[in-house]
Each structure stands twice: as C-alpha cells, then as structure tokens.
Amino acid sequence: MLTSAKFSLDVNDVVHVGKNALLVGLAAVLTYVGENVTKIDLGSYSALVVPIVVVLVNTVVNWAKDNTK
C-alpha cells in the first residue's frame, strides 16, 4: 500500500515501486523465453530442453503470483 502524501515518496513507496518493476521485468523475460523456446535447435536434445524450460517458466510464474487471495 502506498502510504506517502501527495507528490512525495517514502520508503514503503519506493519498495512497492521496486517490487513492481522487478515483476514487470520478470514478466518481460518470461514472455521472451516463452515465445522463443520452440525456436531452440539443439538437435536431439531439443526434445529434452524445451519441456524443462516450459516447466521452469511455469514455476516462476506461479511463484510470482499472489496466491493468497
């Protein structure tokens, strides 16, 4: 919750904005990986790497969600 007065920031606001920025950056990285995971060409290892990457992406998405509601 943002707790500062109008046109000012306190420590709680900076922490909240920083967490939001990290989640946005994480979402951008996950989107990039998700879009390009099928383009990986590792020969016979592609069939092994792609599912592992997909599971890791899904794990990070579930970790980043607010599951308390």
N, C-alpha and C positions, 0 to 999 in steps of 0.2 A: 504494500500500500504506500502510495506517495504521501508524505507527511509534511512537506515544506509549504511555506506560504507562497503566494503568487509571485512569479518572477524570481524565485530563489531555489536553490537546491541544498539539501542536507545530505548527510552520509547515506541515509536509507534510500534516498532517491538515486544517488549515484550507484549504489549496489543493485537496485532494481533495474536501472537502465543497463548496467553492465551485464547482468544475467540475461536480460532480453537480447542484447547484442550477441552474446555467446550462442543463444538458442537460434537466432537468425542465421549466424554464420554456420552453425551445425546443420541447420536445415538446407542451406545452400550446398554444403559439401555432400550431404546425403542425396540431394537431388541430382547433383553432378554424377556421383557414383552410380546411383540407380539408373540414370539414363545411359551411361556408358558401360555398364557391367557386361552387357551382351556383346560388346564390340571387342572384348579382350580375346586375343588369339594366342593361346599358349599351347597350341597343338592338342595333344591328347589330355593335357592337364586342365584344359578349359572346362571340361565337364565336372571337374572336382572343385576348381576355384570359384566358379560362378555361384553355385549354391551356398558355399561358405560365406562369400561376400554378401549375398542376399540375407542370410541369417544374421550376420553381424549388423547390417543396416537395420533390419527389423528390431534387433535387440537394442540398438542405440535409440531408435525412435520410441520404443516402449519405455526406455529409461528416461527419456527427455519429457515424456508426457506427465501431466499432473493426474495421477490415478487415484487421488484421494477423494474425489467427488463422486 
